């Protein structure tokens, strides 16, 4: 009987030692940083994901975590029912416990993309394509289909997206970001149009957006925006062609190679404001808030012409004679 008691006691001690050892191993694993292929790794937890499928996603992303152990940790801590779908960022030094708690708390990662004033729609699309954190869903989407999904009645997506910095979760789609930029531009335009100066020769908010895009491309100096706008407003009132080079460049498309020749000014396109009167049919770029404000609150003056001084500012003239002198001075370099 004594011998049986000793055997039983030994077995209990052995079980205790093994349990202690396993506990130490488990604690070490839970609190030891996981191996990672890079300093920071983004991964997506889809809605309805279970701990094992999440562990598989992390492994495929380069976060080397034991799937079985991760599942056990999630279940033993009760966090398997708290894991939230979204975009997460793992950082070198993260332990399994930290990774699990981050997903249970919904502590999602965020990043940002900046759409610049004066960018064309094609340049915006390029920026979206080149961002590795943005999910591409518009590869085969036509402009008409995009406009339909946005609920826009415009004939072109040009100029419809507000240039700003947009914070998003990695894995957000290109369309999601464009939709946010579209609604931001729509809200700004609606508000700005409601506060416009009276008696402007602009019939619709869209025409204001077209003019703002021209002002955006024509002005390299912020203090000139209102005055440049005033020149275009004066010309519209007099039915004078706007004669602005950025619209010609836009109409040339890929044919533009860095300079405009005389024949380019004479080649008719819907955007050539030398050959056609009034505003072009669409914006030529995304206009920022300042350009839109200038379009709807132009400086009141009698100037009809302006030319770049070469330093970002412009020289303004009331008549063609003075304008030609300014061109001779600043463009042709012939002095006064």
C-alpha positions, 0 to 999 in steps of 0.5 A, spaced: 500 500 500 505 504 501 508 503 495 502 505 491 502 511 495 509 513 493 507 511 485 501 516 486 505 521 489 511 521 484 505 521 478 502 527 481 509 531 482 511 529 475 504 532 473 505 538 476 512 539 473 509 538 466 504 542 468 509 548 470 513 546 464 507 547 459 505 553 463 512 556 462 512 555 455 505 557 454 507 564 458 513 564 454 510 564 447 504 568 449 509 574 451 514 573 446 515 577 440 512 573 434 517 573 428 515 578 422 518 579 415 518 586 416 518 592 421 511 593 419 505 589 416 498 590 414 493 585 414 485 585 413 481 581 418 474 580 414 467 580 417 466 573 420 473 571 421 475 565 426 481 565 430 484 560 425 483 563 419 485 570 422 492 566 424 492 563 417 491 571 414 497 573 418 502 567 416 500 569 409 502 576 410 509 575 413 507 574 421 509 567 423 504 565 428 502 558 431 495 557 428 493 552 434 496 556 439 493 562 437 486 559 437 487 556 444 489 563 446 483 566 443 478 561 446 481 561 453 481 568 454 474 569 451 477 574 446 475 569 440 468 572 440 470 579 440 475 579 434 473 585 430 473 586 422 478 591 419 485 593 417 490 592 422 498 593 423 503 588 426 509 591 428 516 588 430 516 586 437 508 585 438 507 578 442 501 574 440 497 577 446 498 584 444 496 582 437 490 578 440 488 584 444 489 589 438 484 585 434 479 584 440 479 592 442 478 594 434 485 598 434 485 598 427 491 602 423 490 608 419 494 611 413 493 617 408 493 619 401 493 626 399 490 629 392 493 635 390 490 641 387 491 642 380 491 634 379 487 631 373 482 625 374 487 621 371 493 623 375 488 622 381 487 615 379 494 614 378 496 615 385 490 611 387 493 605 383 500 606 386 498 606 393 499 599 395 495 600 401 489 601 397 485 595 394 484 596 387 476 595 384 476 600 378 481 596 373 475 595 368 470 601 370 469 606 365 468 613 366 460 612 365 460 607 370 464 611 375 459 617 374 453 612 375 455 609 381 457 616 384 450 618 382 453 624 378 449 627 372 456 630 369 459 628 363 466 627 365 469 625 372 474 631 371 474 636 377 469 632 381 474 630 387 476 635 392 483 635 393 485 634 400 488 629 405 484 622 406 485 618 412 483 611 411 484 604 413 489 599 409 485 595 404 480 600 403 478 600 396 479 606 390 472 607 389 471 608 397 476 614 397 474 617 390 466 617 393 469 621 399 472 626 395 466 626 390 462 628 396 467 633 399 467 637 393 459 636 392 458 639 399 463 645 398 461 647 391 454 647 394 456 651 400 460 656 396 455 657 390 450 659 395 454 664 398 457 667 391 457 674 389 451 677 385 450 677 378 456 673 376 456 670 369 456 663 371 449 659 370 450 653 375 455 651 380 458 646 375 460 652 371 463 655 377 467 649 378 470 649 371 472 656 372 475 654 378 479 649 375 482 654 370 484 659 376 487 653 379 492 652 373 493 659 371 495 661 378 502 660 381 501 665 386 495 665 391 495 673 392 493 673 384 487 668 384 482 673 385 485 678 380 485 672 375 478 670 376 476 678 375 479 677 368 476 671 366 469 674 369 470 681 365 471 677 359 465 672 360 461 679 361 464 682 354 463 675 350 471 675 349 474 668 348 478 666 355 484 665 351 487 661 357 493 656 355 491 651 360 485 649 357 489 648 350 494 644 354 488 639 357 485 639 350 491 636 347 492 630 351 498 626 350 500 630 344 502 636 349 510 635 350 511 641 354 510 647 350 504 650 346 506 652 339 502 657 334 498 651 331 496 648 337 492 655 339 489 654 332 487 647 333 480 646 335 478 642 341 472 643 345 477 645 351 481 650 346 479 657 349 482 661 343 478 658 338 471 657 342 468 662 346 465 661 353 467 656 358 470 649 356 465 643 357 468 640 363 473 642 368 481 641 367 483 639 373 481 638 381 480 645 384 481 647 391 477 651 396 481 657 394 480 657 387 473 656 388 472 661 392 476 666 387 471 664 382 465 666 386 468 672 389 472 675 383 476 682 384 472 687 381 477 691 376 477 693 369 483 688 367 482 684 361 489 681 360 495 678 364 501 675 363 506 671 367 512 675 370 516 668 371 516 668 378 509 666 380 506 672 379 502 676 374 502 682 370 495 685 369 493 690 363 487 693 361 488 694 354 491 690 348 497 695 347 499 695 355 498 687 354 503 686 348 508 691 352 508 686 358 509 680 353 515 683 350 518 685 357 516 678 361 516 673 355 520 675 350 525 679 354 525 685 350 525 690 356 520 696 357 
